Amino acid sequence: MSSTTYVTKETLAQMREELAQMKGPGRAAIAAAIAEAREKGDLKENAEYDAAKEAQGMHEAKVAQLESAVANSRVIDVNDMDLSRVTILSKVKITNVATKKTLIYHLVSENEADIKLGKISVTSPIGKGLLGKEVGEIADIQVPSGVMKFKIEEITV
């Protein structure tokens, strides 16, 4: 992940906390699992050892990814945001022009996206389509099922 990730101060703190957990107790737990599996005999035929080594590799890959995300993060202060246009960290109230259904999305970085909480990534089709729009504008968004039209009703923090 070499691109800049825009996050809030709280999110960066959470990312750093998760990284510290993974580097400390997380690595220690994996090392203990490997040591325990190693004691069980021949490493060539030891599935438990292979699984522990694979878990270690996946853990280290996640550590590297999180380190990169933290290193490339830029903190955005929500008090300095321009609410005249949709930007990252904006909460946007939109209405589907076809169905008249109103939705509220919070545009966030890929790391923070969680559709259940109404948080969508700025790199998602809807997120990309909303960026830069002003209240009252219609966003034509290409989705797998075709083009959807959303009217921007409100932009908040």
C-alpha positions in Angstrom: 0.0 0.0 0.0 2.0 3.0 -1.2 -0.8 5.5 -1.6 -1.7 8.1 1.0 -4.5 7.1 3.4 -6.5 10.0 5.0 -7.7 9.2 8.5 -8.9 10.9 11.6 -6.6 11.2 14.6 -8.6 8.5 16.4 -8.3 6.0 13.5 -4.5 6.5 13.4 -4.3 5.8 17.1 -6.4 2.6 16.6 -4.1 1.5 13.8 -1.0 2.1 15.9 -2.5 0.2 18.8 -3.4 -2.8 16.6 0.2 -2.7 15.2 1.7 -2.7 18.7 -0.6 -5.7 19.7 0.4 -7.6 16.6 4.2 -7.0 17.0 4.2 -7.8 20.7 1.7 -10.4 22.1 0.7 -11.5 18.6 4.2 -12.5 17.5 4.8 -14.1 20.9 1.7 -16.3 20.6 2.7 -17.4 17.1 6.3 -18.2 18.3 4.9 -20.3 21.1 2.6 -22.2 18.7 5.6 -22.9 16.5 7.8 -24.0 19.4 5.0 -26.3 20.6 4.5 -27.9 17.2 8.3 -28.3 16.8 8.4 -30.4 19.9 5.9 -32.9 18.4 8.5 -34.6 16.2 9.6 -34.8 12.6 9.0 -31.4 10.9 8.7 -33.0 7.5 5.4 -34.7 8.4 4.2 -32.3 11.1 1.0 -30.6 9.8 0.6 -28.5 13.0 4.1 -27.1 12.4 3.3 -26.3 8.8 0.0 -24.5 9.9 1.9 -22.5 12.6 4.5 -21.4 10.0 1.8 -20.4 7.6 0.0 -18.5 10.3 3.3 -16.7 11.0 3.7 -15.7 7.4 0.1 -14.3 7.2 0.6 -12.5 10.4 3.9 -10.9 9.2 2.2 -9.9 5.9 -0.5 -8.1 7.9 2.0 -6.4 10.1 3.9 -5.1 7.0 0.6 -3.9 5.4 -0.4 -2.1 8.6 3.0 -0.6 9.0 2.8 0.7 5.5 -0.7 2.1 6.1 0.4 3.9 9.3 3.5 5.3 7.6 1.4 6.6 4.7 -1.4 8.0 6.7 -2.2 11.7 6.8 -4.4 13.0 9.6 -7.4 15.1 8.6 -8.8 17.4 11.2 -12.6 17.4 10.8 -12.7 21.0 12.0 -10.8 22.2 8.9 -13.0 20.4 6.4 -14.7 22.3 3.6 -18.4 21.3 3.7 -19.3 22.9 0.4 -18.2 19.8 -1.5 -18.1 16.0 -0.7 -14.6 15.0 0.5 -13.1 12.2 2.4 -14.6 12.0 6.0 -17.8 13.8 4.8 -21.2 12.4 5.9 -23.4 12.7 2.9 -27.2 12.5 2.8 -28.3 11.3 -0.7 -31.5 10.4 -2.3 -31.8 7.8 -5.0 -33.6 9.6 -7.8 -35.3 6.5 -9.1 -36.6 5.0 -5.8 -36.7 8.2 -3.7 -34.9 6.3 -0.9 -32.7 8.5 1.3 -29.3 7.1 2.5 -26.6 8.6 4.7 -23.0 7.5 3.9 -19.8 8.5 5.7 -16.9 8.5 3.2 -13.8 7.0 4.6 -10.5 5.4 3.6 -10.4 1.8 2.5 -9.1 0.7 6.0 -12.1 2.2 7.7 -14.9 1.1 5.3 -17.8 -0.8 7.0 -21.1 -0.8 5.1 -23.0 -2.0 8.2 -22.0 1.3 9.9 -22.7 3.3 6.8 -19.0 3.9 6.1 -18.1 3.5 2.5 -14.6 3.8 0.9 -13.8 6.8 -1.3 -12.4 4.3 -3.8 -15.8 2.5 -4.1 -17.9 3.3 -7.1 -20.4 5.3 -5.0 -17.6 7.0 -3.1 -15.8 8.0 -6.3 -19.1 9.3 -7.8 -19.9 11.4 -4.8 -16.5 13.1 -4.4 -16.4 16.7 -5.3 -20.2 17.1 -5.6 -22.1 19.9 -4.0 -25.5 20.0 -2.3 -28.3 19.9 -4.9 -26.1 18.2 -7.6 -27.0 14.8 -9.1 -24.3 12.2 -9.1 -24.4 9.7 -12.0 -22.7 6.6 -10.6 -21.8 3.6 -12.6 -22.5 0.4 -10.6 -22.6 -3.2 -11.9 -26.3 -3.1 -12.5 -26.1 0.1 -14.5 -26.1 3.9 -13.8 -27.7 5.1 -10.6 -28.5 8.7 -10.0 -28.2 10.2 -6.5 -29.1 13.7 -5.4 -26.8 15.3 -2.8 -29.2 16.5 0.0 -26.7 17.4 2.8 -23.0 17.4 3.6 -21.9 17.3 7.2 -19.0 16.0 9.3 
